[in-house]
Amino acid sequence: MQETIKQSLGEVRLDLAGGSPLPNLGSGLARLRRWAKRNPLPDDEPGGVDDLIEESRQLADHCAEATWQLMEE
């Protein structure tokens, strides 16, 4: 906060752990949000969440068996 006062900065986010004031990221975030709205991910995006869920289900029995064997040792 002292650094902010010294530099006569207006509204800035402060890092309360010390160090320089954090920059205002509002305009950059707004630009990224606008870009994301214009460029949505396709439904068949490789590595999407649905693929990960299916892969996790397929591996669940193998993981359980491996864990069981490790616990018996």
Backbone torsions as a table, in degrees:
resi	resn	phi	psi	omega
1	MET	NA	-37.8	179.1
2	GLN	-63.1	-40.0	178.4
3	GLU	-63.2	-38.7	177.8
4	THR	-62.8	-43.7	179.3
5	ILE	-64.6	-43.0	179.4
6	LYS	-59.8	-40.5	-177.0
7	GLN	-85.9	0.6	-179.2
8	SER	53.1	43.7	178.8
9	LEU	-85.6	147.3	178.2
10	GLY	-78.5	-130.4	-179.3
11	GLU	-73.7	116.7	175.3
12	VAL	-138.0	154.5	173.6
13	ARG	-79.8	138.6	-178.3
14	LEU	-106.3	138.7	172.2
15	ASP	-90.4	103.7	-174.7
16	LEU	-71.3	-7.2	176.9
17	ALA	-83.0	-3.9	-179.2
18	GLY	113.2	174.7	178.8
19	GLY	94.4	-177.3	-177.7
20	SER	-70.8	158.2	175.6
21	PRO	-62.4	144.8	177.9
22	LEU	-77.8	144.5	179.3
23	PRO	-69.2	157.8	176.0
24	ASN	-77.0	115.1	-175.5
25	LEU	-96.3	3.4	-174.3
26	GLY	-55.0	-48.6	-176.7
27	SER	-67.1	-39.5	178.4
28	GLY	-66.2	-41.2	178.1
29	LEU	-64.9	-39.9	178.8
30	ALA	-62.2	-41.6	179.1
31	ARG	-64.1	-42.7	178.0
32	LEU	-65.4	-37.9	177.9
33	ARG	-65.3	-40.0	177.0
34	ARG	-63.3	-41.7	179.1
35	TRP	-62.8	-43.3	-178.7
36	ALA	-63.3	-35.4	177.9
37	LYS	-67.8	-34.7	179.9
38	ARG	-80.8	-18.0	-174.8
39	ASN	-130.0	66.0	-179.4
40	PRO	-68.6	156.1	176.8
41	LEU	-69.5	141.7	175.7
42	PRO	-67.8	156.2	-178.6
43	ASP	-63.6	-28.6	-177.4
44	ASP	-102.8	34.5	-179.4
45	GLU	-57.4	124.6	178.9
46	PRO	-58.7	136.4	179.2
47	GLY	76.3	21.2	-179.7
48	GLY	-67.1	172.8	-176.4
49	VAL	-61.8	-40.2	-179.3
50	ASP	-60.5	-39.8	177.9
51	ASP	-64.1	-41.0	-179.8
52	LEU	-66.4	-37.9	178.4
53	ILE	-64.1	-46.1	179.9
54	GLU	-62.2	-43.4	179.2
55	GLU	-63.7	-39.7	178.3
56	SER	-62.7	-41.5	178.1
57	ARG	-63.5	-40.8	-179.0
58	GLN	-65.9	-31.8	-176.8
59	LEU	-92.3	-8.0	-173.4
60	ALA	-58.4	-45.6	-178.9
61	ASP	-65.0	-41.0	179.3
62	HIS	-64.6	-40.9	178.3
63	CYS	-64.8	-41.9	179.4
64	ALA	-63.4	-42.7	178.8
65	GLU	-63.5	-44.1	179.4
66	ALA	-63.3	-41.7	178.9
67	THR	-64.5	-42.5	179.1
68	TRP	-60.4	-43.4	179.6
69	GLN	-64.7	-39.9	178.4
70	LEU	-65.6	-36.7	-179.5
71	MET	-69.7	-29.4	-179.8
72	GLU	-75.1	-26.0	-177.1
73	GLU	-71.3	NA	NA
